[in-house]
Amino acid sequence: MAGLDNGTCIRLEVLEELDMSTVKRTLFVKSVWEPTRLSPTSFSLAISDGHRAWTFEGSETFVKKRAEVWDKNVSWVMDKLKLLLTVVQPGIAYHLTGMLDNHRKFSFEIQDMETNLSLTANFSLVDASDPEIVTRDLLGFLLHGNEILTVDYVKKCRSFDQVLAENKALSEQNKRFAHEKKQFEQAVYKKALTLQFLWCLD
């Protein structure tokens, strides 16, 4: 999963149902959450398989209607959608189904733990007027996200290397202190033995 500001993109294995047959497809799904990814009230989707592309606008009205149908509050709906559209969840089957108008329906099941029921999330996709632009935007988003992850990784590696260097320096310092302490104790012990020997001579 790649993420940037209020957008995310994931790679999904989807079952496409066409003409009484089911084919497994790989889709890239970009989600944009408004006004922020942390507290969204609406969202939009851009989906591509590399050749074809679709879009969907999940307006505030759409989300509110979905909440009413499911008898849930808006925040619950958005939390579930955000989870299943930004992180691949094991055991969740995503479907792409052909419709009579040659458009596609994107759907998946949401488990309601309170009622132990499955709620179906359906999105009637619109064919992108220019699939190439949508696909190019998705790839650009992924590349940009990977660049940011790479920079973060390098920074973390540098920070880790710095911590290792500091720990090594501290360890060497502790060894030096221990050695100096041992030498001091030995010197004191020798001095004590010398004094004791002199007292014995007296």
CYANA upper distance limits for C-alpha pairs under 8 A (distance plus 0.5 A):
  1 MET  CA      8 THR  CA      7.46
  1 MET  CA      9 CYS  CA      6.20
  1 MET  CA     10 ILE  CA      5.14
  1 MET  CA     11 ARG  CA      7.67
  1 MET  CA     86 THR  CA      7.29
  1 MET  CA     87 VAL  CA      6.98
  2 ALA  CA      8 THR  CA      6.07
  2 ALA  CA      9 CYS  CA      5.68
  2 ALA  CA     10 ILE  CA      7.03
  2 ALA  CA    142 LEU  CA      6.65
  2 ALA  CA    145 GLY  CA      6.02
  2 ALA  CA    146 ASN  CA      7.47
  3 GLY  CA      7 GLY  CA      6.28
  3 GLY  CA      8 THR  CA      4.66
  3 GLY  CA      9 CYS  CA      6.84
  3 GLY  CA    145 GLY  CA      6.54
  4 LEU  CA      8 THR  CA      6.69
  4 LEU  CA    145 GLY  CA      6.68
  5 ASP  CA     36 THR  CA      8.49
  5 ASP  CA     37 ARG  CA      7.89
  6 ASN  CA     32 VAL  CA      6.29
  6 ASN  CA     33 TRP  CA      5.91
  6 ASN  CA     34 GLU  CA      7.53
  6 ASN  CA     35 PRO  CA      8.34
  6 ASN  CA     36 THR  CA      5.96
  6 ASN  CA     37 ARG  CA      5.12
  7 GLY  CA     30 LYS  CA      7.55
  7 GLY  CA     31 SER  CA      6.02
  7 GLY  CA     32 VAL  CA      4.76
  7 GLY  CA     33 TRP  CA      6.69
  7 GLY  CA     37 ARG  CA      7.64
  8 THR  CA     30 LYS  CA      6.14
  8 THR  CA     31 SER  CA      5.77
  8 THR  CA     32 VAL  CA      7.05
  8 THR  CA     86 THR  CA      6.52
  9 CYS  CA     28 PHE  CA      7.29
  9 CYS  CA     29 VAL  CA      5.94
  9 CYS  CA     30 LYS  CA      4.66
  9 CYS  CA     31 SER  CA      6.67
  9 CYS  CA     86 THR  CA      7.02
  9 CYS  CA    138 LEU  CA      8.27
  9 CYS  CA    141 PHE  CA      8.35
  9 CYS  CA    142 LEU  CA      7.55
 10 ILE  CA     28 PHE  CA      6.24
 10 ILE  CA     29 VAL  CA      5.96
 10 ILE  CA     30 LYS  CA      7.14
 10 ILE  CA     85 LEU  CA      7.98
 10 ILE  CA     86 THR  CA      6.63
 10 ILE  CA     87 VAL  CA      7.37
 10 ILE  CA     88 VAL  CA      7.78
 11 ARG  CA     26 THR  CA      7.42
 11 ARG  CA     27 LEU  CA      6.31
 11 ARG  CA     28 PHE  CA      5.13
 11 ARG  CA     29 VAL  CA      6.97
 11 ARG  CA     88 VAL  CA      8.34
 12 LEU  CA     26 THR  CA      6.21
 12 LEU  CA     27 LEU  CA      5.72
 12 LEU  CA     28 PHE  CA      6.73
 12 LEU  CA     29 VAL  CA      7.83
 12 LEU  CA     88 VAL  CA      7.53
 12 LEU  CA     94 TYR  CA      8.28
 13 GLU  CA     24 LYS  CA      7.16
 13 GLU  CA     25 ARG  CA      6.27
 13 GLU  CA     26 THR  CA      5.28
 13 GLU  CA     27 LEU  CA      6.96
 13 GLU  CA     94 TYR  CA      7.73
 14 VAL  CA     24 LYS  CA      6.13
 14 VAL  CA     25 ARG  CA      5.61
 14 VAL  CA     26 THR  CA      6.54
 14 VAL  CA     27 LEU  CA      7.27
 14 VAL  CA     93 ALA  CA      7.64
 14 VAL  CA     94 TYR  CA      5.52
 14 VAL  CA     95 HIS  CA      5.92
 14 VAL  CA     96 LEU  CA      7.12
 15 LEU  CA     22 THR  CA      6.72
 15 LEU  CA     23 VAL  CA      6.15
 15 LEU  CA     24 LYS  CA      5.11
 15 LEU  CA     25 ARG  CA      6.63
 15 LEU  CA     93 ALA  CA      8.10
 15 LEU  CA     94 TYR  CA      6.80
 15 LEU  CA     95 HIS  CA      5.31
 15 LEU  CA     96 LEU  CA      6.53
 16 GLU  CA     22 THR  CA      5.98
 16 GLU  CA     23 VAL  CA      5.65
 16 GLU  CA     24 LYS  CA      6.55
 16 GLU  CA     25 ARG  CA      7.00
 16 GLU  CA     95 HIS  CA      6.33
 16 GLU  CA     96 LEU  CA      4.99
 16 GLU  CA     97 THR  CA      6.22
 16 GLU  CA     98 GLY  CA      8.42
 17 GLU  CA     21 SER  CA      6.17
 17 GLU  CA     22 THR  CA      4.97
 17 GLU  CA     23 VAL  CA      7.02
 17 GLU  CA     95 HIS  CA      7.95
 17 GLU  CA     96 LEU  CA      6.75
 17 GLU  CA     97 THR  CA      5.40
 17 GLU  CA     98 GLY  CA      6.97
 18 LEU  CA     22 THR  CA      6.87
 18 LEU  CA     23 VAL  CA      8.49
 18 LEU  CA     97 THR  CA      7.10
 18 LEU  CA     98 GLY  CA      6.27
 25 ARG  CA     49 ASP  CA      7.99
 26 THR  CA     49 ASP  CA      6.60
 27 LEU  CA     47 ILE  CA      7.17
 27 LEU  CA     48 SER  CA      6.15
 27 LEU  CA     49 ASP  CA      5.16
 27 LEU  CA     50 GLY  CA      8.36
 28 PHE  CA     47 ILE  CA      6.18
 28 PHE  CA     48 SER  CA      5.94
 28 PHE  CA     49 ASP  CA      6.83
 28 PHE  CA    138 LEU  CA      8.10
 29 VAL  CA     45 LEU  CA      7.25
 29 VAL  CA     46 ALA  CA      6.40
 29 VAL  CA     47 ILE  CA      5.10
 29 VAL  CA     48 SER  CA      7.32
 29 VAL  CA     85 LEU  CA      8.08
 30 LYS  CA     45 LEU  CA      6.13
 30 LYS  CA     46 ALA  CA      5.62
 30 LYS  CA     47 ILE  CA      6.82
 30 LYS  CA    138 LEU  CA      7.25
 31 SER  CA     43 PHE  CA      7.32
 31 SER  CA     44 SER  CA      6.26
 31 SER  CA     45 LEU  CA      5.29
 31 SER  CA     46 ALA  CA      7.19
 31 SER  CA     85 LEU  CA      7.49
 31 SER  CA     86 THR  CA      7.77
 32 VAL  CA     37 ARG  CA      8.18
 32 VAL  CA     43 PHE  CA      5.95
 32 VAL  CA     44 SER  CA      5.82
 32 VAL  CA     45 LEU  CA      7.13
 33 TRP  CA     37 ARG  CA      5.48
 33 TRP  CA     40 PRO  CA      6.01
 33 TRP  CA     41 THR  CA      8.10
 33 TRP  CA     42 SER  CA      6.64
 33 TRP  CA     43 PHE  CA      5.00
 33 TRP  CA     44 SER  CA      7.35
 34 GLU  CA     39 SER  CA      8.28
 34 GLU  CA     40 PRO  CA      5.44
 34 GLU  CA     41 THR  CA      6.61
 34 GLU  CA     42 SER  CA      5.83
 34 GLU  CA     43 PHE  CA      6.27
 35 PRO  CA     39 SER  CA      7.66
 35 PRO  CA     40 PRO  CA      6.07
 35 PRO  CA     41 THR  CA      7.40
 35 PRO  CA     42 SER  CA      7.95
 36 THR  CA     40 PRO  CA      5.78
 40 PRO  CA     78 MET  CA      7.34
 41 THR  CA     59 SER  CA      8.38
 41 THR  CA     60 GLU  CA      6.31
 41 THR  CA     63 VAL  CA      7.94
 41 THR  CA     74 VAL  CA      8.00
 41 THR  CA     75 SER  CA      8.20
 41 THR  CA     78 MET  CA      7.50
 42 SER  CA     58 GLY  CA      6.11
 42 SER  CA     59 SER  CA      5.49
 42 SER  CA     60 GLU  CA      5.47
 42 SER  CA     63 VAL  CA      7.29
 42 SER  CA     78 MET  CA      8.43
 43 PHE  CA     57 GLU  CA      6.95
 43 PHE  CA     58 GLY  CA      5.39
 43 PHE  CA     59 SER  CA      6.93
 44 SER  CA     55 THR  CA      7.96
 44 SER  CA     56 PHE  CA      6.10
 44 SER  CA     57 GLU  CA      5.01
 44 SER  CA     58 GLY  CA      5.87
 44 SER  CA     59 SER  CA      8.26
 45 LEU  CA     55 THR  CA      5.92
 45 LEU  CA     56 PHE  CA      5.46
 45 LEU  CA     57 GLU  CA      7.00
 45 LEU  CA     58 GLY  CA      8.31
 46 ALA  CA     53 ALA  CA      7.83
 46 ALA  CA     54 TRP  CA      6.44
 46 ALA  CA     55 THR  CA      5.06
 46 ALA  CA     56 PHE  CA      7.18
 46 ALA  CA    134 VAL  CA      7.42
 46 ALA  CA    138 LEU  CA      8.27
 47 ILE  CA     53 ALA  CA      5.96
 47 ILE  CA     54 TRP  CA      5.66
 47 ILE  CA     55 THR  CA      6.65
 47 ILE  CA    134 VAL  CA      8.28
 47 ILE  CA    135 THR  CA      8.42
 48 SER  CA     52 ARG  CA      6.18
 48 SER  CA     53 ALA  CA      4.72
 48 SER  CA     54 TRP  CA      6.98
 48 SER  CA    131 PRO  CA      8.15
 48 SER  CA    134 VAL  CA      7.78
 48 SER  CA    135 THR  CA      6.37
 48 SER  CA    138 LEU  CA      8.42
 49 ASP  CA     53 ALA  CA      7.17
 50 GLY  CA    135 THR  CA      6.71
 51 HIS  CA    131 PRO  CA      7.37
 51 HIS  CA    132 GLU  CA      7.83
 51 HIS  CA    135 THR  CA      8.13
 52 ARG  CA    128 ALA  CA      8.45
 52 ARG  CA    131 PRO  CA      6.17
 53 ALA  CA    127 ASP  CA      6.78
 53 ALA  CA    128 ALA  CA      5.95
 53 ALA  CA    130 ASP  CA      8.45
 53 ALA  CA    131 PRO  CA      5.29
 53 ALA  CA    132 GLU  CA      8.33
 53 ALA  CA    134 VAL  CA      7.02
 53 ALA  CA    135 THR  CA      7.35
 54 TRP  CA    125 LEU  CA      6.28
 54 TRP  CA    126 VAL  CA      5.81
 54 TRP  CA    127 ASP  CA      5.03
 54 TRP  CA    128 ALA  CA      5.29
 54 TRP  CA    131 PRO  CA      7.92
 55 THR  CA    125 LEU  CA      6.08
 55 THR  CA    126 VAL  CA      5.78
 55 THR  CA    127 ASP  CA      7.08
 55 THR  CA    128 ALA  CA      6.68
 56 PHE  CA    123 PHE  CA      7.53
 56 PHE  CA    124 SER  CA      7.55
 56 PHE  CA    125 LEU  CA      5.76
 56 PHE  CA    126 VAL  CA      6.79
 58 GLY  CA     62 PHE  CA      6.22
 58 GLY  CA     63 VAL  CA      7.05
 59 SER  CA     63 VAL  CA      6.82
 60 GLU  CA     64 LYS  CA      6.59
 61 THR  CA     65 LYS  CA      6.65
 62 PHE  CA     66 ARG  CA      6.65
 63 VAL  CA     67 ALA  CA      6.64
 63 VAL  CA     74 VAL  CA      7.12
 63 VAL  CA     77 VAL  CA      7.77
 63 VAL  CA     78 MET  CA      8.11
 64 LYS  CA     68 GLU  CA      6.77
 64 LYS  CA     73 ASN  CA      8.49
 64 LYS  CA     74 VAL  CA      6.56
 65 LYS  CA     69 VAL  CA      6.74
 66 ARG  CA     70 TRP  CA      6.68
 66 ARG  CA     77 VAL  CA      8.11
 67 ALA  CA     71 ASP  CA      6.23
 67 ALA  CA     72 LYS  CA      5.37
 67 ALA  CA     73 ASN  CA      6.07
 67 ALA  CA     74 VAL  CA      6.08
 67 ALA  CA     77 VAL  CA      6.67
 68 GLU  CA     72 LYS  CA      6.84
 68 GLU  CA     73 ASN  CA      8.11
 70 TRP  CA    119 LEU  CA      7.83
 72 LYS  CA     76 TRP  CA      6.92
 72 LYS  CA     77 VAL  CA      7.36
 73 ASN  CA     77 VAL  CA      7.10
 74 VAL  CA     78 MET  CA      6.67
 75 SER  CA     79 ASP  CA      6.49
 76 TRP  CA     80 LYS  CA      6.77
 77 VAL  CA     81 LEU  CA      6.64
 78 MET  CA     82 LYS  CA      6.31
 79 ASP  CA     83 LEU  CA      6.60
 80 LYS  CA     84 LEU  CA      6.77
 80 LYS  CA    110 ILE  CA      7.75
 81 LEU  CA     85 LEU  CA      6.38
 82 LYS  CA     86 THR  CA      6.32
 83 LEU  CA     87 VAL  CA      6.38
 84 LEU  CA     88 VAL  CA      7.00
 84 LEU  CA     89 GLN  CA      7.01
 92 ILE  CA    108 PHE  CA      7.57
 92 ILE  CA    109 GLU  CA      7.41
 93 ALA  CA    108 PHE  CA      6.51
 93 ALA  CA    109 GLU  CA      7.75
 94 TYR  CA    106 PHE  CA      7.85
 94 TYR  CA    107 SER  CA      6.39
 94 TYR  CA    108 PHE  CA      5.31
 94 TYR  CA    109 GLU  CA      8.36
 95 HIS  CA    105 LYS  CA      8.29
 95 HIS  CA    106 PHE  CA      6.19
 95 HIS  CA    107 SER  CA      5.69
 95 HIS  CA    108 PHE  CA      6.74
 96 LEU  CA    104 ARG  CA      6.81
 96 LEU  CA    105 LYS  CA      6.06
 96 LEU  CA    106 PHE  CA      5.20
 96 LEU  CA    107 SER  CA      7.12
 97 THR  CA    104 ARG  CA      5.93
 97 THR  CA    105 LYS  CA      5.51
 97 THR  CA    106 PHE  CA      7.06
 98 GLY  CA    102 ASN  CA      6.68
 98 GLY  CA    103 HIS  CA      6.65
 98 GLY  CA    104 ARG  CA      5.27
 98 GLY  CA    105 LYS  CA      6.94
 99 MET  CA    103 HIS  CA      5.92
 99 MET  CA    104 ARG  CA      6.16
 99 MET  CA    105 LYS  CA      7.33
103 HIS  CA    124 SER  CA      8.03
103 HIS  CA    125 LEU  CA      6.92
103 HIS  CA    126 VAL  CA      6.77
103 HIS  CA    127 ASP  CA      6.91
104 ARG  CA    124 SER  CA      6.76
104 ARG  CA    125 LEU  CA      5.88
104 ARG  CA    126 VAL  CA      7.77
104 ARG  CA    127 ASP  CA      8.39
105 LYS  CA    122 ASN  CA      7.12
105 LYS  CA    123 PHE  CA      6.06
105 LYS  CA    124 SER  CA      5.11
105 LYS  CA    125 LEU  CA      6.18
106 PHE  CA    122 ASN  CA      6.40
106 PHE  CA    123 PHE  CA      5.58
106 PHE  CA    124 SER  CA      7.00
106 PHE  CA    125 LEU  CA      7.32
107 SER  CA    120 THR  CA      7.36
107 SER  CA    121 ALA  CA      5.86
107 SER  CA    122 ASN  CA      5.03
107 SER  CA    123 PHE  CA      6.68
108 PHE  CA    120 THR  CA      6.37
108 PHE  CA    121 ALA  CA      6.02
108 PHE  CA    122 ASN  CA      7.55
109 GLU  CA    118 SER  CA      6.45
109 GLU  CA    119 LEU  CA      6.07
109 GLU  CA    120 THR  CA      5.09
109 GLU  CA    121 ALA  CA      6.63
110 ILE  CA    118 SER  CA      6.01
110 ILE  CA    119 LEU  CA      5.44
110 ILE  CA    120 THR  CA      6.60
110 ILE  CA    121 ALA  CA      7.49
111 GLN  CA    116 ASN  CA      7.36
111 GLN  CA    117 LEU  CA      6.56
111 GLN  CA    118 SER  CA      5.19
111 GLN  CA    119 LEU  CA      6.77
112 ASP  CA    116 ASN  CA      5.89
112 ASP  CA    117 LEU  CA      5.82
112 ASP  CA    118 SER  CA      6.55
112 ASP  CA    119 LEU  CA      7.47
113 MET  CA    117 LEU  CA      7.70
127 ASP  CA    131 PRO  CA      8.48
128 ALA  CA    134 VAL  CA      7.77
130 ASP  CA    134 VAL  CA      7.27
131 PRO  CA    135 THR  CA      6.56
132 GLU  CA    136 ARG  CA      6.43
133 ILE  CA    137 ASP  CA      6.54
134 VAL  CA    138 LEU  CA      6.74
135 THR  CA    139 LEU  CA      6.75
136 ARG  CA    140 GLY  CA      6.55
137 ASP  CA    141 PHE  CA      6.55
138 LEU  CA    142 LEU  CA      6.72
139 LEU  CA    143 LEU  CA      6.60
140 GLY  CA    144 HIS  CA      6.54
141 PHE  CA    145 GLY  CA      6.54
142 LEU  CA    146 ASN  CA      6.57
143 LEU  CA    147 GLU  CA      6.65
144 HIS  CA    148 ILE  CA      6.87
145 GLY  CA    149 LEU  CA      6.74
146 ASN  CA    150 THR  CA      6.49
147 GLU  CA    151 VAL  CA      6.71
148 ILE  CA    152 ASP  CA      6.63
149 LEU  CA    153 TYR  CA      6.47
150 THR  CA    154 VAL  CA      6.64
151 VAL  CA    155 LYS  CA      6.68
152 ASP  CA    156 LYS  CA      6.62
153 TYR  CA    157 CYS  CA      6.57
154 VAL  CA    158 ARG  CA      6.59
155 LYS  CA    159 SER  CA      6.55
156 LYS  CA    160 PHE  CA      6.44
157 CYS  CA    161 ASP  CA      6.51
158 ARG  CA    162 GLN  CA      6.54
159 SER  CA    163 VAL  CA      6.66
160 PHE  CA    164 LEU  CA      6.66
161 ASP  CA    165 ALA  CA      6.60
162 GLN  CA    166 GLU  CA      6.59
163 VAL  CA    167 ASN  CA      6.50
164 LEU  CA    168 LYS  CA      6.53
165 ALA  CA    169 ALA  CA      6.64
166 GLU  CA    170 LEU  CA      6.54
167 ASN  CA    171 SER  CA      6.48
168 LYS  CA    172 GLU  CA      6.64
169 ALA  CA    173 GLN  CA      6.56
170 LEU  CA    174 ASN  CA      6.59
171 SER  CA    175 LYS  CA      6.68
172 GLU  CA    176 ARG  CA      6.65
173 GLN  CA    177 PHE  CA      6.65
174 ASN  CA    178 ALA  CA      6.53
175 LYS  CA    179 HIS  CA      6.58
176 ARG  CA    180 GLU  CA      6.58
177 PHE  CA    181 LYS  CA      6.45
178 ALA  CA    182 LYS  CA      6.60
179 HIS  CA    183 GLN  CA      6.68
180 GLU  CA    184 PHE  CA      6.58
181 LYS  CA    185 GLU  CA      6.60
182 LYS  CA    186 GLN  CA      6.59
183 GLN  CA    187 ALA  CA      6.61
184 PHE  CA    188 VAL  CA      6.67
185 GLU  CA    189 TYR  CA      6.53
186 GLN  CA    190 LYS  CA      6.58
187 ALA  CA    191 LYS  CA      6.60
188 VAL  CA    192 ALA  CA      6.58
189 TYR  CA    193 LEU  CA      6.71
190 LYS  CA    194 THR  CA      6.63
191 LYS  CA    195 LEU  CA      6.70
192 ALA  CA    196 GLN  CA      6.59
193 LEU  CA    197 PHE  CA      6.57
194 THR  CA    198 LEU  CA      6.73
195 LEU  CA    199 TRP  CA      6.67
196 GLN  CA    200 CYS  CA      6.77
197 PHE  CA    201 LEU  CA      6.94
198 LEU  CA    202 ASP  CA      6.93
